[in-house]
């Protein structure tokens, strides 16, 4: 019996034609972090709309609008482009560009004067209202502005974006200390819902320190600030906070990272609005003698 299969494909000189098998993009299973250099999907914590995190060289990642826009609608100073998974400021010569989310975020109190993007900003504001009405998004609380001590029903007094000191570096956190979320990916490919602050782990101490970015720098004139200091906890615990992992995922480093850590290097000049000159407290309430009691909290 003779086979009816066609002979293997060959070049003109008779050498066999090798077919390259296409493989999908993957990462090494031995790597600690499996984050690819591409847009990491997320939602803006101020307005709830979708964003994409992109690396920009050695600097902090930038939040970009998830869709491309016509370069004619975007001012030259707001144009970004993505090449090989890295974001760069400026255009790439094409008629399309990317846009930072901060430019069109409807949660900004004073929107920038960009007439060509007013319609997009309005549509994002409508979507934010829909998310709030559906219960899928809750606006973040205001900054640390405690009510007056004379009010009977005083609210919780804590910074919305606290300053945290760990590994001898001061960072600006994206959320309150007790709400900083783990960035690890669960078995169901969702972000871990656990927080870093745990009753089974050492906790930091709130301190009033000079308003500087790190030790050895000049402080702002007559300025002190509240800092959540983790310098007294073990070194391994500070590494866990820096990696932004809960106790469970810190013990299993093979789990992937699903999001970028929220730490931002603190700069007293750029982040002066987040400097608070009093320690956080549970409540601020007067006793019958007229004095104010504070219950410290992380």
SERO-4910 file (N, C-alpha, C, O; in steps of 0.05 Angstrom, whole numbers):
BEGIN
 pado doro    nc1    nc2    nc3   cac1   cac2   cac3    cc1    cc2    cc3    oc1    oc2    oc3
  Unk    A     17    -24      0      0      0      0     18     25      0     39     26     13
  Unk    A      9     45    -15     25     69    -18     11     92     -3    -13     95     -5
  Unk    A     26    107     11     15    129     27      6    151      8     19    157    -12
  Unk    A    -17    162     14    -28    184     -2    -22    211      9    -30    232     -2
  Unk    A     -6    212     31      1    238     43     20    253     25     38    241     13
  Unk    A     17    279     24     35    295      7     62    297     19     65    297     44
  Unk    A     83    298      3    110    300     14    114    326     29     99    346     25
  Unk    A    133    326     47    139    350     63    148    373     45    162    369     25
  Unk    A    140    397     52    147    420     36    177    425     38    189    422     58
  Unk    A    188    432     15    217    436     13    222    462     -3    206    471    -18
  Unk    A    247    473      1    256    496    -14    263    486    -42    262    462    -48
  Unk    A    270    506    -60    277    499    -87    301    481    -90    304    466   -109
  Unk    A    319    482    -69    342    465    -70    338    438    -57    357    423    -54
  Unk    A    314    432    -49    308    406    -37    311    405     -7    304    385      5
  Unk    A    320    426      6    322    426     35    294    428     48    277    442     37
  Unk    A    290    415     70    264    416     83    256    443     92    273    459    101
  Unk    A    231    449     91    220    475     99    210    472    128    191    457    134
  Unk    A    223    486    146    216    484    174    195    505    181    197    528    175
  Unk    A    173    495    193    151    512    201    156    521    230    159    504    248
  Unk    A    155    546    235    159    557    262    132    557    276    112    568    266
  Unk    A    131    544    299    106    543    314    104    569    331    121    576    346
  Unk    A     81    582    327     76    607    341     69    601    370     52    584    376
  Unk    A     82    614    388     77    610    416     65    636    428     73    658    421
  Unk    A     46    633    446     35    656    459     54    668    479     72    654    489
  Unk    A     50    693    486     67    707    504     63    695    532     40    693    541
  Unk    A     85    688    546     83    678    573    107    688    589    126    699    577
  Unk    A    106    683    615    127    692    632    138    668    647    125    647    648
  Unk    A    161    671    658    174    649    671    160    642    697    154    660    713
  Unk    A    154    616    701    140    609    726    157    613    751    146    613    773
  Unk    A    183    616    747    201    620    770    203    649    778    215    656    799
  Unk    A    192    668    762    194    696    769    176    703    792    154    692    795
  Unk    A    186    722    809    170    730    832    145    746    824    124    742    834
  Unk    A    149    763    804    127    779    794    122    772    765    140    770    749
  Unk    A     96    768    758     89    760    731     75    783    716     61    779    697
  Unk    A     80    808    726     69    831    712     83    835    686    108    837    685
  Unk    A     69    836    664     81    841    638     84    871    634     70    887    647
  Unk    A    102    879    616    105    908    610     84    916    591     90    923    568
  Unk    A     60    917    600     37    925    583     18    940    601     22    942    625
  Unk    A     -4    949    590    -24    963    605    -38    945    625    -50    925    618
  Unk    A    -36    953    651    -50    938    672    -77    952    677    -78    975    686
  Unk    A    -98    938    671   -125    949    674   -131    955    703   -125    938    721
  Unk    A   -144    977    708   -152    985    735   -174   1005    733   -183   1012    711
  Unk    A   -184   1014    756   -204   1035    757   -194   1058    773   -180   1055    794
  Unk    A   -200   1082    765   -192   1106    779   -205   1106    807   -229   1102    809
  Unk    A   -189   1111    828   -200   1111    855   -217   1136    860   -232   1136    880
  Unk    A   -214   1157    844   -230   1181    848   -257   1181    833   -277   1190    844
  Unk    A   -257   1170    809   -282   1171    793   -292   1144    785   -315   1142    777
  Unk    A   -277   1123    788   -287   1096    782   -285   1088    753   -292   1065    747
  Unk    A   -276   1105    735   -274   1098    707   -249   1081    702   -230   1081    718
  Unk    A   -250   1067    679   -228   1049    673   -203   1064    664   -205   1085    651
  Unk    A   -180   1054    673   -154   1066    666   -134   1043    660   -141   1020    664
  Unk    A   -111   1050    650    -90   1031    645    -64   1043    656    -57   1065    650
  Unk    A    -50   1026    671    -24   1034    682     -2   1026    663     -2   1003    653
  Unk    A     16   1045    656     38   1039    639     64   1049    652     65   1069    665
  Unk    A     85   1033    649    111   1041    659    122   1063    640    116   1064    616
  Unk    A    138   1081    651    151   1102    635    180   1103    643    189   1122    656
  Unk    A    195   1083    634    223   1081    641    227   1074    670    214   1056    681
  Unk    A    245   1089    683    250   1084    711    233   1101    730    236   1099    754
  Unk    A    214   1116    719    197   1133    735    172   1118    744    168   1095    736
  Unk    A    156   1132    760    131   1120    769    112   1115    746    111   1132    728
  Unk    A     96   1093    746     77   1088    724     57   1111    722     52   1126    740
  Unk    A     46   1113    698     28   1134    692      1   1122    685     -1   1100    674
  Unk    A    -21   1136    692    -48   1127    686    -57   1139    659    -57   1164    656
  Unk    A    -64   1122    641    -72   1131    614   -101   1123    609   -111   1103    620
  Unk    A   -115   1139    593   -142   1132    584   -140   1107    567   -122   1104    551
  Unk    A   -158   1088    571   -155   1062    557   -159   1062    527   -154   1042    514
  Unk    A   -168   1084    515   -172   1085    487   -155   1107    474   -148   1126    486
  Unk    A   -149   1102    448   -134   1122    433   -152   1144    424   -176   1140    419
  Unk    A   -141   1168    422   -156   1192    413   -142   1204    389   -118   1200    385
  Unk    A   -157   1220    374   -145   1234    351   -126   1255    362   -133   1271    379
  Unk    A   -102   1255    351    -82   1274    360    -91   1303    355    -81   1321    369
  Unk    A   -108   1308    336   -117   1335    331   -134   1346    354   -135   1371    358
  Unk    A   -147   1329    370   -163   1338    392   -147   1342    418   -156   1356    436
  Unk    A   -123   1331    419   -107   1332    444    -85   1352    441    -71   1352    421
  Unk    A    -81   1370    460    -59   1389    458    -32   1375    458    -30   1352    468
  Unk    A    -12   1387    447     14   1375    445     26   1367    472     40   1346    474
  Unk    A     21   1383    493     32   1376    519     19   1353    533     29   1344    553
  Unk    A     -4   1343    523    -19   1321    535    -17   1296    519    -30   1276    526
  Unk    A     -2   1295    498     -1   1271    481     20   1252    492     42   1259    500
  Unk    A     12   1226    492     29   1204    500     27   1182    479      7   1181    465
  Unk    A     47   1166    477     46   1142    460     60   1119    474     77   1123    492
  Unk    A     52   1095    466     62   1071    479     78   1056    459     69   1050    436
  Unk    A    103   1048    466    120   1032    449    132   1010    465    146   1015    486
  Unk    A    128    985    457    138    961    470    130    960    499    145    952    517
  Unk    A    105    968    505     95    967    532    104    989    550     97    989    574
  Unk    A    118   1010    540    128   1032    556    116   1058    545    115   1062    521
  Unk    A    106   1075    563     93   1100    556    114   1122    554    132   1124    571
  Unk    A    111   1139    533    129   1162    529    112   1186    525     91   1186    512
  Unk    A    122   1209    535    108   1234    531    114   1244    503    137   1243    494
  Unk    A     94   1255    489     97   1265    462     84   1247    442     76   1224    449
  Unk    A     82   1256    417     71   1240    396     92   1223    382    116   1227    385
  Unk    A     82   1203    368     99   1185    353     97   1189    323    106   1172    307
  Unk    A     86   1212    315     83   1218    286     58   1209    274     52   1216    251
  Unk    A     41   1193    288     16   1183    277     -6   1203    284     -2   1223    298
  Unk    A    -29   1197    273    -53   1215    278    -68   1207    303    -89   1219    308
  Unk    A    -58   1188    318    -71   1179    343    -51   1181    366    -27   1180    362
  Unk    A    -62   1184    390    -45   1186    414    -60   1177    438    -84   1172    436
  Unk    A    -46   1174    460    -59   1167    485    -60   1192    503    -47   1212    498
  Unk    A    -77   1190    523    -83   1214    539    -81   1206    569    -92   1186    577
  Unk    A    -68   1222    586    -68   1217    615    -96   1220    626   -111   1238    619
  Unk    A   -103   1201    644   -130   1202    655   -135   1227    672   -157   1236    674
  Unk    A   -114   1237    685   -117   1260    703   -127   1284    688   -140   1302    700
  Unk    A   -123   1286    662   -132   1309    646   -162   1309    643   -174   1331    642
  Unk    A   -174   1286    642   -203   1285    637   -218   1272    661   -242   1266    658
  Unk    A   -205   1268    683   -218   1256    706   -241   1275    716   -235   1298    723
  Unk    A   -265   1265    717   -287   1283    726   -287   1290    756   -301   1307    765
  Unk    A   -269   1276    771   -268   1281    800   -250   1305    807   -250   1314    829
  Unk    A   -236   1316    787   -219   1339    792   -237   1363    796   -256   1368    781
  Unk    A   -231   1379    817   -247   1402    824   -245   1424    803   -265   1436    795
  Unk    A   -221   1428    792   -216   1449    772   -207   1435    747   -183   1429    744
  Unk    A   -225   1429    728   -216   1416    703   -199   1434    686   -203   1458    686
  Unk    A   -180   1423    671   -163   1439    654   -180   1449    630   -200   1438    622
  Unk    A   -171   1472    620   -185   1484    597   -178   1470    571   -160   1479    557
  Unk    A   -192   1449    565   -188   1433    541   -215   1431    526   -229   1411    531
  Unk    A   -221   1450    509   -248   1448    496   -252   1423    480   -275   1413    479
  Unk    A   -232   1413    467   -235   1389    451   -241   1364    466   -250   1344    455
  Unk    A   -236   1364    492   -240   1340    509   -263   1344    529   -267   1327    547
  Unk    A   -278   1366    526   -300   1370    545   -322   1349    543   -333   1341    563
  Unk    A   -328   1340    518   -348   1320    515   -340   1293    527   -357   1279    539
  Unk    A   -315   1286    525   -305   1261    536   -306   1262    567   -314   1243    580
  Unk    A   -299   1285    578   -301   1288    607   -329   1286    617   -334   1275    638
  Unk    A   -348   1297    602   -376   1295    610   -386   1267    609   -401   1258    627
  Unk    A   -378   1252    589   -387   1224    587   -375   1207    610   -388   1189    620
  Unk    A   -351   1213    618   -339   1199    641   -354   1207    667   -357   1190    685
  Unk    A   -362   1232    669   -377   1241    693   -404   1226    694   -413   1219    716
  Unk    A   -417   1223    671   -442   1208    671   -438   1179    679   -454   1168    694
  Unk    A   -417   1167    669   -411   1139    677   -405   1137    707   -413   1117    719
  Unk    A   -391   1157    718   -386   1157    747   -412   1157    763   -415   1143    782
  Unk    A   -431   1174    754   -457   1175    767   -472   1149    765   -485   1141    784
  Unk    A   -470   1135    742   -483   1109    739   -471   1089    758   -485   1073    770
  Unk    A   -445   1089    761   -432   1070    779   -440   1075    808   -444   1056    823
  Unk    A   -442   1100    815   -450   1107    843   -479   1098    848   -485   1087    869
  Unk    A   -497   1104    829   -525   1096    832   -528   1066    833   -546   1056    847
  Unk    A   -511   1051    818   -513   1022    818   -500   1009    842   -502    985    846
  Unk    A   -485   1025    858   -471   1014    881   -445   1001    874   -434    987    891
  Unk    A   -435   1004    850   -410    992    842   -386   1009    848   -363   1000    845
  Unk    A   -390   1034    857   -367   1051    862   -375   1070    885   -398   1081    885
  Unk    A   -357   1074    904   -362   1093    926   -340   1114    925   -316   1107    926
  Unk    A   -347   1139    923   -326   1160    922   -309   1159    947   -319   1153    969
  Unk    A   -283   1166    945   -266   1165    968   -273   1188    987   -284   1208    979
  Unk    A   -268   1184   1013   -273   1206   1032   -255   1229   1028   -235   1228   1014
  Unk    A   -263   1252   1039   -247   1276   1037   -221   1273   1053   -218   1253   1068
  Unk    A   -203   1292   1049   -177   1291   1063   -181   1295   1092   -204   1297   1102
  Unk    A   -159   1296   1107   -159   1298   1136   -168   1326   1144   -152   1344   1149
  Unk    A   -194   1329   1147   -205   1354   1157   -225   1347   1178   -249   1343   1171
  Unk    A   -217   1345   1203   -234   1335   1224   -255   1357   1231   -248   1381   1230
  Unk    A   -279   1349   1238   -298   1369   1247   -290   1382   1273   -273   1371   1287
  Unk    A   -302   1403   1278   -295   1418   1303   -301   1401   1327   -320   1385   1327
  Unk    A   -286   1404   1349   -291   1388   1373   -318   1392   1385   -328   1375   1401
  Unk    A   -331   1414   1379   -357   1420   1392   -380   1404   1379   -402   1403   1391
  Unk    A   -376   1392   1356   -397   1377   1344   -401   1351   1360   -382   1339   1369
  Unk    A   -426   1343   1363   -433   1319   1378   -426   1294   1363   -414   1276   1375
  Unk    A   -433   1292   1338   -427   1268   1322   -403   1273   1305   -405   1281   1282
  Unk    A   -380   1269   1317   -355   1274   1302   -348   1250   1286   -353   1227   1294
  Unk    A   -336   1254   1263   -329   1232   1244   -301   1223   1250   -286   1234   1266
  Unk    A   -294   1202   1236   -267   1191   1238   -247   1211   1227   -252   1223   1206
  Unk    A   -225   1215   1240   -205   1234   1232   -180   1219   1224   -165   1208   1241
  Unk    A   -174   1217   1198   -150   1203   1189   -144   1213   1161   -162   1223   1147
  Unk    A   -118   1212   1153   -111   1222   1126   -120   1203   1104   -118   1178   1107
  Unk    A   -130   1214   1083   -138   1198   1060   -114   1186   1045   -116   1164   1034
  Unk    A    -92   1201   1044    -67   1192   1032    -45   1197   1052    -32   1218   1052
  Unk    A    -40   1178   1070    -20   1182   1091      8   1180   1080     13   1169   1059
  Unk    A     27   1190   1096     55   1188   1090     66   1166   1108     63   1166   1132
  Unk    A     79   1146   1095     89   1122   1108    119   1121   1105    130   1126   1083
  Unk    A    133   1116   1127    162   1113   1126    169   1084   1131    163   1072   1151
  Unk    A    183   1072   1111    193   1045   1113    218   1043   1097    222   1056   1076
  Unk    A    237   1026   1106    263   1022   1094    277   1048   1090    291   1053   1071
  Unk    A    274   1066   1110    287   1092   1111    279   1111   1088    294   1129   1081
  Unk    A    256   1105   1076    245   1122   1054    217   1129   1061    202   1112   1073
  Unk    A    208   1153   1055    181   1162   1059    165   1161   1034    174   1171   1013
  Unk    A    142   1148   1035    124   1145   1012     97   1157   1018     89   1160   1041
  Unk    A     84   1165    996     57   1174    998     38   1151    989     39   1143    966
  Unk    A     22   1142   1008      4   1120   1002    -20   1130    986    -27   1153    987
  Unk    A    -33   1111    972    -56   1118    956    -82   1117    972   -102   1129    964
  Unk    A    -82   1102    995   -106   1099   1011    -98   1101   1040    -74   1101   1047
  Unk    A   -118   1103   1058   -112   1103   1087    -97   1077   1094    -98   1057   1080
  Unk    A    -82   1079   1116    -64   1057   1124    -79   1031   1127    -70   1010   1119
  Unk    A   -103   1032   1139   -118   1007   1143   -134    998   1119   -149    979   1121
  Unk    A   -130   1011   1096   -144   1003   1071   -125    997   1049   -134    992   1026
  Unk    A    -99    997   1054    -79    991   1033    -83    961   1025    -80    944   1042
  Unk    A    -89    956   1000    -97    929    991    -73    914    979    -55    926    967
  Unk    A    -74    888    983    -53    870    972    -55    870    941    -77    872    930
  Unk    A    -32    869    927    -32    870    898    -29    842    886    -27    839    861
  Unk    A    -29    821    902    -26    794    891    -51    784    877    -73    793    883
  Unk    A    -47    765    859    -69    753    845    -78    727    858    -61    711    866
  Unk    A   -103    723    861   -114    699    873   -116    676    853   -110    680    829
  Unk    A   -124    653    862   -126    630    844   -148    634    823   -147    622    802
  Unk    A   -167    651    829   -189    657    810   -182    681    793   -200    691    779
  Unk    A   -157    689    793   -147    710    776   -160    737    782   -164    754    764
  Unk    A   -166    741    807   -175    767    817   -155    779    836   -138    764    847
  Unk    A   -157    804    841   -139    817    860   -147    810    888   -170    809    895
  Unk    A   -127    804    905   -132    797    933   -145    820    947   -137    843    944
  Unk    A   -165    814    963   -181    835    977   -170    840   1005   -181    856   1019
  Unk    A   -149    826   1013   -138    829   1040   -122    855   1041   -113    866   1021
  Unk    A   -119    866   1065   -104    891   1070    -78    884   1083    -74    862   1094
  Unk    A    -59    903   1082    -33    898   1094    -33    898   1124    -19    882   1137
  Unk    A    -49    916   1136    -50    918   1165    -66    895   1176    -89    892   1170
  Unk    A    -53    880   1193    -65    856   1204    -61    855   1234    -40    864   1243
  Unk    A    -80    845   1250    -76    843   1279    -55    823   1287    -45    823   1309
  Unk    A    -47    805   1268    -27    785   1274      1    795   1267     20    779   1269
  Unk    A      4    819   1258     31    829   1249     37    854   1265     20    868   1275
  Unk    A     64    861   1267     71    886   1280     60    910   1266     57    911   1242
  Unk    A     54    930   1281     43    955   1271     62    978   1274     80    977   1291
  Unk    A     58    998   1258     75   1022   1260     65   1041   1281     45   1036   1295
  Unk    A     78   1064   1282     71   1085   1302     69   1111   1288     85   1118   1271
  Unk    A     48   1126   1294     44   1153   1284     63   1172   1299     63   1172   1323
  Unk    A     78   1188   1284     96   1207   1296     94   1234   1282     85   1236   1258
  Unk    A    101   1255   1296    103   1281   1285    132   1287   1280    148   1288   1298
  Unk    A    140   1290   1255    168   1293   1247    170   1318   1229    150   1327   1219
  Unk    A    194   1328   1225    198   1351   1206    189   1343   1178    192   1320   1170
  Unk    A    178   1362   1164    167   1357   1137    190   1356   1117    196   1375   1103
  Unk    A    201   1332   1114    222   1327   1095    216   1301   1080    199   1285   1089
  Unk    A    229   1298   1057    225   1273   1042    240   1250   1055    230   1227   1054
  Unk    A    263   1254   1066    279   1234   1080    298   1247   1099    300   1272   1100
  Unk    A    312   1231   1115    330   1243   1134    353   1256   1120    363   1247   1099
  Unk    A    363   1278   1131    385   1292   1120    378   1315   1102    395   1330   1093
  Unk    A    352   1317   1094    343   1339   1077    333   1362   1093    325   1359   1116
  Unk    A    333   1386   1081    323   1409   1095    292   1408   1097    279   1401   1078
  Unk    A    282   1415   1120    253   1414   1125    241   1440   1115    254   1461   1112
  Unk    A    214   1439   1111    200   1464   1105    200   1482   1129    202   1472   1151
  Unk    A    199   1508   1125    201   1527   1148    178   1522   1168    155   1524   1161
  Unk    A    186   1516   1193    167   1513   1215    145   1494   1208    122   1500   1214
  Unk    A    151   1471   1196    130   1452   1188    137   1424   1199    159   1415   1197
  Unk    A    116   1412   1211    118   1384   1219     95   1369   1206     75   1381   1197
  Unk    A     97   1343   1204     77   1327   1191     74   1301   1205     92   1291   1219
  Unk    A     50   1289   1203     45   1263   1214     54   1241   1195     47   1241   1171
  Unk    A     70   1222   1205     81   1201   1189     75   1174   1203     79   1172   1227
  Unk    A     66   1155   1188     62   1128   1199     89   1113   1196     97   1105   1174
  Unk    A    103   1111   1218    131   1101   1219    131   1071   1223    121   1061   1243
  Unk    A    143   1057   1203    147   1028   1205    176   1021   1210    183    997   1207
  Unk    A    192   1040   1218    221   1034   1221    226   1015   1245    247   1002   1245
  Unk    A    207   1014   1264    212    997   1287    203    968   1283    209    952   1301
  Unk    A    190    961   1261    182    934   1257    205    918   1244    223    931   1233
  Unk    A    205    892   1244    226    877   1231    230    883   1202    212    893   1188
  Unk    A    255    878   1192    262    884   1165    244    869   1145    235    880   1125
  Unk    A    238    843   1151    221    827   1133    193    839   1131    181    838   1110
  Unk    A    184    850   1153    157    862   1153    157    888   1136    137    893   1122
  Unk    A    179    903   1137    180    927   1119    181    919   1090    170    933   1073
  Unk    A    195    897   1084    196    888   1056    168    879   1047    161    883   1024
  Unk    A    152    867   1065    125    859   1058    108    884   1051     92    883   1032
  Unk    A    111    905   1067     96    929   1062    105    942   1036     88    952   1020
  Unk    A    131    942   1031    141    954   1006    131    938    982    124    950    961
  Unk    A    130    912    983    119    895    961     89    897    960     77    887    941
  Unk    A     76    907    981     47    910    983     33    883    980     17    878    962
  Unk    A     40    866    999     28    839    999     18    833   1028     30    841   1047
  Unk    A     -5    819   1029    -15    811   1054      2    788   1066     20    779   1053
  Unk    A     -5    780   1090     10    759   1104     10    733   1088     30    719   1086
  Unk    A    -13    726   1077    -15    700   1063      1    700   1038     16    681   1033
  Unk    A      0    721   1022     14    721    996     44    728   1000     60    723    983
  Unk    A     51    741   1022     79    745   1028     93    719   1035    117    716   1029
  Unk    A     79    700   1046     91    674   1053     93    657   1028    108    637   1029
  Unk    A     78    663   1007     79    647    982     87    666    959     70    677    945
  Unk    A    113    672    956    121    692    936    117    684    907    120    700    889
  Unk    A    109    659    902    105    650    874     79    661    862     75    659    838
  Unk    A     61    672    879     37    683    868     43    708    852     61    724    859
  Unk    A     28    712    831     34    735    813     23    761    825      6    761    843
  Unk    A     34    783    815     24    810    821      3    817    800      9    815    776
  Unk    A    -20    826    808    -41    834    790    -42    864    786    -56    873    768
  Unk    A    -29    879    803    -30    908    801     -3    919    809     14    905    820
  Unk    A      1    944    803     26    958    810     23    969    838      2    979    845
  Unk    A     45    967    854     44    978    881     38   1008    880     48   1022    862
  Unk    A     23   1017    899     13   1045    900     32   1065    912     25   1088    914
  Unk    A     56   1056    921     74   1074    935     84   1096    916     92   1090    893
  Unk    A     84   1120    925     95   1143    910    116   1157    927    109   1165    949
  Unk    A    141   1160    918    161   1174    934    151   1201    942    142   1217    926
  Unk    A    153   1207    968    142   1231    979    160   1255    974    185   1253    978
  Unk    A    148   1276    964    162   1301    960    147   1323    974    124   1329    967
  Unk    A    159   1336    994    144   1356   1010    134   1380    993    115   1394   1001
  Unk    A    147   1386    971    139   1409    955    116   1401    937     97   1417    934
  Unk    A    117   1378    924     96   1370    906     71   1359    921     49   1361    911
  Unk    A     75   1348    945     53   1336    960     47   1351    985     40   1340   1005
  Unk    A     49   1378    983     45   1394   1008     16   1392   1017     11   1396   1041
  Unk    A     -3   1387    999    -31   1386   1007    -37   1361   1024    -58   1360   1037
  Unk    A    -19   1341   1024    -23   1317   1040     -7   1318   1067     -7   1298   1081
  Unk    A      5   1341   1073     19   1344   1098     -1   1353   1119    -14   1373   1116
  Unk    A     -2   1339   1141    -20   1345   1164     -3   1348   1189     13   1331   1195
  Unk    A     -8   1369   1204      8   1375   1227     -4   1365   1253      3   1376   1274
  Unk    A    -22   1345   1252    -31   1333   1277    -35   1303   1272    -38   1294   1249
  Unk    A    -34   1288   1294    -36   1259   1292    -64   1251   1287    -83   1263   1297
  Unk    A    -68   1229   1271    -96   1219   1267   -108   1209   1293    -93   1203   1312
  Unk    A   -134   1207   1293   -148   1198   1317   -174   1185   1309   -184   1189   1287
  Unk    A   -185   1168   1326   -211   1156   1322   -232   1178   1320   -245   1181   1300
  Unk    A   -234   1193   1341   -254   1215   1342   -241   1238   1357   -221   1235   1371
  Unk    A   -253   1261   1354   -245   1284   1370   -270   1295   1383   -287   1308   1371
  Unk    A   -273   1289   1409   -297   1296   1423   -290   1309   1450   -270   1302   1462
  Unk    A   -305   1329   1458   -299   1342   1484   -312   1327   1507   -333   1314   1505
  Unk    A   -299   1328   1530   -310   1316   1554   -326   1339   1569   -325   1362   1560
  Unk    A   -339   1332   1591   -354   1353   1605   -337   1377   1613   -347   1399   1616
  Unk    A   -311   1373   1617   -294   1395   1625   -286   1413   1602   -273   1434   1606
  Unk    A   -293   1405   1577   -287   1422   1554   -261   1414   1540   -254   1426   1519
  Unk    A   -247   1393   1550   -222   1385   1538   -228   1365   1515   -249   1351   1516
  Unk    A   -210   1362   1496   -214   1345   1473   -198   1319   1477   -174   1320   1483
  Unk    A   -211   1296   1473   -198   1270   1475   -193   1260   1447   -210   1263   1429
  Unk    A   -170   1247   1443   -164   1234   1418   -156   1205   1423   -141   1199   1441
  Unk    A   -167   1188   1406   -160   1160   1407   -144   1153   1382   -155   1153   1360
  Unk    A   -119   1148   1386   -101   1143   1363   -109   1118   1349   -117   1098   1361
  Unk    A   -106   1118   1323   -111   1095   1306    -92   1096   1283    -80   1117   1276
  Unk    A    -87   1073   1270    -69   1073   1247    -81   1086   1223    -68   1087   1202
***
